[in-house]
Amino acid sequence: MRKSLVAGNWKLNGSLESVKQLTSGIVEQSAEMNCEVALCPVAVHLDRVSQLTSGSDVAIGAQNCAAYLSGAYTGEVSPVMLKELGCQYVILGHSERRSLFSETDQDIAQKVMLVLEQGLIPILCVGETLDEREQGIYEQVVEKQLLAALESVSQLQQVVIAYEPVWAIGTGLTATPEQAQSMHAFIRNVLAKLSASAAEKVRILYGGSVKPENAEELFAQADIDGGLIGGASLNVEDFVAICKAAG
């Protein structure tokens, strides 16, 4: 049985004070959530969030990491450093990293390997644009992203996948539960080509304008194991409601 995971991707948001209020509010209600919860703040707030979640069941994760462990890479953050801060998860391959920062499948594959080597759990994001969906090539796009990142991975069961249709991120649009389930089942089938036993254990999250109003129906689908939540994770009440729906 796969335990649901809800991860909050706070993106480039938050001040020290707002992070304290948001984290504390979520931690206070974490006992009521029958799912795994992870908070992914901006890198400079990771230590703060680590302190605030200490002693609770709430995990922390980073939004990205370097493709290197150390060296002359100004501005980068190594997965070694993230582990020292208490991170358990690292979001990799988010569509914003792919489109705004020109990250390639090869970059992401390198990061996945380094994160796993450090004992951290990658949350690998995959998904198609609106144009790719309308062209009917969305399955090919997602399969290419998956295989490029995971073909050389031996610890497949340690990876979390987040299916995020790019056309539904921050747009207010959401895949229907049927569309989301269809893609999640497709992703599990692709993973089964690499390892049938591991594919059944891998958690596949849905991300793309998840709200308290649609969370329960989305999470009720057979292959949807939780969510990677953007905007709604910045509001305590909304995020807690989504977590409860996952549980």
Sequence and secondary structure as in RCSB ss.txt:
>XXXX:A:sequence
MRKSLVAGNWKLNGSLESVKQLTSGIVEQSAEMNCEVALCPVAVHLDRVSQLTSGSDVAIGAQNCAAYLSGAYTG
EVSPVMLKELGCQYVILGHSERRSLFSETDQDIAQKVMLVLEQGLIPILCVGETLDEREQGIYEQVVEKQLLAAL
ESVSQLQQVVIAYEPVWAIGTGLTATPEQAQSMHAFIRNVLAKLSASAAEKVRILYGGSVKPENAEELFAQADID
GGLIGGASLNVEDFVAICKAAG
>XXXX:A:secstr
    EEEEE  S   HHHHHHHHHHHHHTGGG  SEEEEE  GGGHHHHHHHHTTSS EEEES   SSSSSS TT
   HHHHHHTT  EEEES HHHHHHS   HHHHHHHHHHHHHTT EEEEEE   HHHHHTT HHHHHHHHHHHHH
TT S GGG EEEE  GGGSSSS    HHHHHHHHHHHHHHHHHH HHHHTT EEEE SS  HHHHHHHHTSTT  
EEEESGGGGSHHHHHHHHHHH 
